[in-house]
Amino acid sequence: MIKWIKSVREDYLTTRANAGEDFLEWLVKRQLPWGLRWWLVGAIAIGYHLFLFDALNLLRFFYFTLFVTNEPDRSSDPVHS
């Protein structure tokens, strides 16, 4: 793992466009494929809406995930017993 981190750091230092380009910008522009870029954009957008706008959005998100992940109780259903 440390070898990989060192190789990424060396690659960053040799291939960045200018001295002002930071690591995250370099990583997104040059290392991430388009699919991962969209996942990153989605994660940033969801995080922005959940944490920066209103604290109730976080509560709504947790209620939504509980609603989606809970299965209904089918113990009394004769078809599934």
PyMOL CGO cylinders between C-alpha atoms (Angstrom):
from pymol import cmd
from pymol.cgo import CYLINDER

trace = [
    CYLINDER, 0.00, 0.00, 0.00, 2.82, 2.40, 0.85, 0.3, 1, 1, 1, 1, 1, 1,
    CYLINDER, 2.82, 2.40, 0.85, 4.49, 1.66, -2.48, 0.3, 1, 1, 1, 1, 1, 1,
    CYLINDER, 4.49, 1.66, -2.48, 1.27, 2.55, -4.28, 0.3, 1, 1, 1, 1, 1, 1,
    CYLINDER, 1.27, 2.55, -4.28, 0.93, 5.83, -2.35, 0.3, 1, 1, 1, 1, 1, 1,
    CYLINDER, 0.93, 5.83, -2.35, 4.53, 6.74, -3.14, 0.3, 1, 1, 1, 1, 1, 1,
    CYLINDER, 4.53, 6.74, -3.14, 4.05, 5.98, -6.83, 0.3, 1, 1, 1, 1, 1, 1,
    CYLINDER, 4.05, 5.98, -6.83, 0.87, 8.10, -6.95, 0.3, 1, 1, 1, 1, 1, 1,
    CYLINDER, 0.87, 8.10, -6.95, 2.69, 10.96, -5.21, 0.3, 1, 1, 1, 1, 1, 1,
    CYLINDER, 2.69, 10.96, -5.21, 5.60, 10.74, -7.63, 0.3, 1, 1, 1, 1, 1, 1,
    CYLINDER, 5.60, 10.74, -7.63, 3.21, 10.61, -10.58, 0.3, 1, 1, 1, 1, 1, 1,
    CYLINDER, 3.21, 10.61, -10.58, 1.42, 13.69, -9.20, 0.3, 1, 1, 1, 1, 1, 1,
    CYLINDER, 1.42, 13.69, -9.20, 4.64, 15.64, -8.81, 0.3, 1, 1, 1, 1, 1, 1,
    CYLINDER, 4.64, 15.64, -8.81, 5.83, 14.82, -12.33, 0.3, 1, 1, 1, 1, 1, 1,
    CYLINDER, 5.83, 14.82, -12.33, 2.56, 15.21, -14.29, 0.3, 1, 1, 1, 1, 1, 1,
    CYLINDER, 2.56, 15.21, -14.29, 0.76, 18.15, -12.70, 0.3, 1, 1, 1, 1, 1, 1,
    CYLINDER, 0.76, 18.15, -12.70, 0.10, 21.04, -15.08, 0.3, 1, 1, 1, 1, 1, 1,
    CYLINDER, 0.10, 21.04, -15.08, 1.46, 23.82, -12.88, 0.3, 1, 1, 1, 1, 1, 1,
    CYLINDER, 1.46, 23.82, -12.88, 2.68, 24.36, -9.34, 0.3, 1, 1, 1, 1, 1, 1,
    CYLINDER, 2.68, 24.36, -9.34, -0.73, 25.67, -8.25, 0.3, 1, 1, 1, 1, 1, 1,
    CYLINDER, -0.73, 25.67, -8.25, -2.64, 22.49, -9.16, 0.3, 1, 1, 1, 1, 1, 1,
    CYLINDER, -2.64, 22.49, -9.16, -3.61, 20.69, -5.96, 0.3, 1, 1, 1, 1, 1, 1,
    CYLINDER, -3.61, 20.69, -5.96, -3.79, 16.94, -5.48, 0.3, 1, 1, 1, 1, 1, 1,
    CYLINDER, -3.79, 16.94, -5.48, -7.58, 16.54, -5.61, 0.3, 1, 1, 1, 1, 1, 1,
    CYLINDER, -7.58, 16.54, -5.61, -7.84, 18.53, -8.84, 0.3, 1, 1, 1, 1, 1, 1,
    CYLINDER, -7.84, 18.53, -8.84, -5.07, 16.44, -10.38, 0.3, 1, 1, 1, 1, 1, 1,
    CYLINDER, -5.07, 16.44, -10.38, -6.68, 13.21, -9.22, 0.3, 1, 1, 1, 1, 1, 1,
    CYLINDER, -6.68, 13.21, -9.22, -10.09, 14.08, -10.68, 0.3, 1, 1, 1, 1, 1, 1,
    CYLINDER, -10.09, 14.08, -10.68, -8.74, 15.45, -13.96, 0.3, 1, 1, 1, 1, 1, 1,
    CYLINDER, -8.74, 15.45, -13.96, -6.10, 12.86, -14.74, 0.3, 1, 1, 1, 1, 1, 1,
    CYLINDER, -6.10, 12.86, -14.74, -6.64, 9.67, -12.78, 0.3, 1, 1, 1, 1, 1, 1,
    CYLINDER, -6.64, 9.67, -12.78, -10.37, 9.04, -12.35, 0.3, 1, 1, 1, 1, 1, 1,
    CYLINDER, -10.37, 9.04, -12.35, -12.37, 7.54, -15.21, 0.3, 1, 1, 1, 1, 1, 1,
    CYLINDER, -12.37, 7.54, -15.21, -15.66, 9.20, -16.15, 0.3, 1, 1, 1, 1, 1, 1,
    CYLINDER, -15.66, 9.20, -16.15, -17.77, 6.73, -14.19, 0.3, 1, 1, 1, 1, 1, 1,
    CYLINDER, -17.77, 6.73, -14.19, -15.95, 7.41, -10.94, 0.3, 1, 1, 1, 1, 1, 1,
    CYLINDER, -15.95, 7.41, -10.94, -16.09, 11.15, -11.59, 0.3, 1, 1, 1, 1, 1, 1,
    CYLINDER, -16.09, 11.15, -11.59, -19.89, 10.98, -11.66, 0.3, 1, 1, 1, 1, 1, 1,
    CYLINDER, -19.89, 10.98, -11.66, -19.94, 8.95, -8.43, 0.3, 1, 1, 1, 1, 1, 1,
    CYLINDER, -19.94, 8.95, -8.43, -17.75, 11.62, -6.83, 0.3, 1, 1, 1, 1, 1, 1,
    CYLINDER, -17.75, 11.62, -6.83, -20.05, 14.39, -8.08, 0.3, 1, 1, 1, 1, 1, 1,
    CYLINDER, -20.05, 14.39, -8.08, -23.07, 12.51, -6.71, 0.3, 1, 1, 1, 1, 1, 1,
    CYLINDER, -23.07, 12.51, -6.71, -21.45, 11.97, -3.33, 0.3, 1, 1, 1, 1, 1, 1,
    CYLINDER, -21.45, 11.97, -3.33, -20.50, 15.65, -3.08, 0.3, 1, 1, 1, 1, 1, 1,
    CYLINDER, -20.50, 15.65, -3.08, -24.02, 16.75, -4.10, 0.3, 1, 1, 1, 1, 1, 1,
    CYLINDER, -24.02, 16.75, -4.10, -25.71, 14.43, -1.59, 0.3, 1, 1, 1, 1, 1, 1,
    CYLINDER, -25.71, 14.43, -1.59, -23.32, 15.49, 1.16, 0.3, 1, 1, 1, 1, 1, 1,
    CYLINDER, -23.32, 15.49, 1.16, -23.90, 19.15, 0.36, 0.3, 1, 1, 1, 1, 1, 1,
    CYLINDER, -23.90, 19.15, 0.36, -27.67, 18.80, 0.50, 0.3, 1, 1, 1, 1, 1, 1,
    CYLINDER, -27.67, 18.80, 0.50, -27.65, 16.69, 3.63, 0.3, 1, 1, 1, 1, 1, 1,
    CYLINDER, -27.65, 16.69, 3.63, -25.22, 18.61, 5.78, 0.3, 1, 1, 1, 1, 1, 1,
    CYLINDER, -25.22, 18.61, 5.78, -25.14, 22.20, 4.59, 0.3, 1, 1, 1, 1, 1, 1,
    CYLINDER, -25.14, 22.20, 4.59, -28.73, 23.16, 3.89, 0.3, 1, 1, 1, 1, 1, 1,
    CYLINDER, -28.73, 23.16, 3.89, -30.77, 21.87, 6.79, 0.3, 1, 1, 1, 1, 1, 1,
    CYLINDER, -30.77, 21.87, 6.79, -30.30, 19.40, 9.62, 0.3, 1, 1, 1, 1, 1, 1,
    CYLINDER, -30.30, 19.40, 9.62, -33.76, 17.98, 8.95, 0.3, 1, 1, 1, 1, 1, 1,
    CYLINDER, -33.76, 17.98, 8.95, -32.55, 16.68, 5.59, 0.3, 1, 1, 1, 1, 1, 1,
    CYLINDER, -32.55, 16.68, 5.59, -30.20, 14.33, 7.43, 0.3, 1, 1, 1, 1, 1, 1,
    CYLINDER, -30.20, 14.33, 7.43, -33.09, 13.06, 9.53, 0.3, 1, 1, 1, 1, 1, 1,
    CYLINDER, -33.09, 13.06, 9.53, -35.23, 12.60, 6.42, 0.3, 1, 1, 1, 1, 1, 1,
    CYLINDER, -35.23, 12.60, 6.42, -32.40, 10.66, 4.77, 0.3, 1, 1, 1, 1, 1, 1,
    CYLINDER, -32.40, 10.66, 4.77, -32.11, 8.28, 7.72, 0.3, 1, 1, 1, 1, 1, 1,
    CYLINDER, -32.11, 8.28, 7.72, -35.87, 7.74, 7.81, 0.3, 1, 1, 1, 1, 1, 1,
    CYLINDER, -35.87, 7.74, 7.81, -35.85, 7.05, 4.08, 0.3, 1, 1, 1, 1, 1, 1,
    CYLINDER, -35.85, 7.05, 4.08, -33.05, 4.50, 4.39, 0.3, 1, 1, 1, 1, 1, 1,
    CYLINDER, -33.05, 4.50, 4.39, -34.85, 2.79, 7.28, 0.3, 1, 1, 1, 1, 1, 1,
    CYLINDER, -34.85, 2.79, 7.28, -38.04, 2.65, 5.23, 0.3, 1, 1, 1, 1, 1, 1,
    CYLINDER, -38.04, 2.65, 5.23, -36.27, 1.24, 2.19, 0.3, 1, 1, 1, 1, 1, 1,
    CYLINDER, -36.27, 1.24, 2.19, -34.18, -1.33, 4.05, 0.3, 1, 1, 1, 1, 1, 1,
    CYLINDER, -34.18, -1.33, 4.05, -36.84, -2.72, 6.39, 0.3, 1, 1, 1, 1, 1, 1,
    CYLINDER, -36.84, -2.72, 6.39, -38.76, -5.69, 5.12, 0.3, 1, 1, 1, 1, 1, 1,
    CYLINDER, -38.76, -5.69, 5.12, -42.40, -6.00, 6.14, 0.3, 1, 1, 1, 1, 1, 1,
    CYLINDER, -42.40, -6.00, 6.14, -43.31, -8.63, 8.69, 0.3, 1, 1, 1, 1, 1, 1,
    CYLINDER, -43.31, -8.63, 8.69, -44.81, -11.54, 6.77, 0.3, 1, 1, 1, 1, 1, 1,
    CYLINDER, -44.81, -11.54, 6.77, -45.06, -14.04, 9.60, 0.3, 1, 1, 1, 1, 1, 1,
    CYLINDER, -45.06, -14.04, 9.60, -48.86, -13.99, 9.51, 0.3, 1, 1, 1, 1, 1, 1,
    CYLINDER, -48.86, -13.99, 9.51, -49.04, -14.26, 5.71, 0.3, 1, 1, 1, 1, 1, 1,
    CYLINDER, -49.04, -14.26, 5.71, -50.12, -17.83, 4.76, 0.3, 1, 1, 1, 1, 1, 1,
    CYLINDER, -50.12, -17.83, 4.76, -48.44, -17.63, 1.36, 0.3, 1, 1, 1, 1, 1, 1,
    CYLINDER, -48.44, -17.63, 1.36, -44.95, -16.95, 2.76, 0.3, 1, 1, 1, 1, 1, 1,
    CYLINDER, -44.95, -16.95, 2.76, -45.10, -19.18, 5.83, 0.3, 1, 1, 1, 1, 1, 1,
]
cmd.load_cgo(trace, "trace")
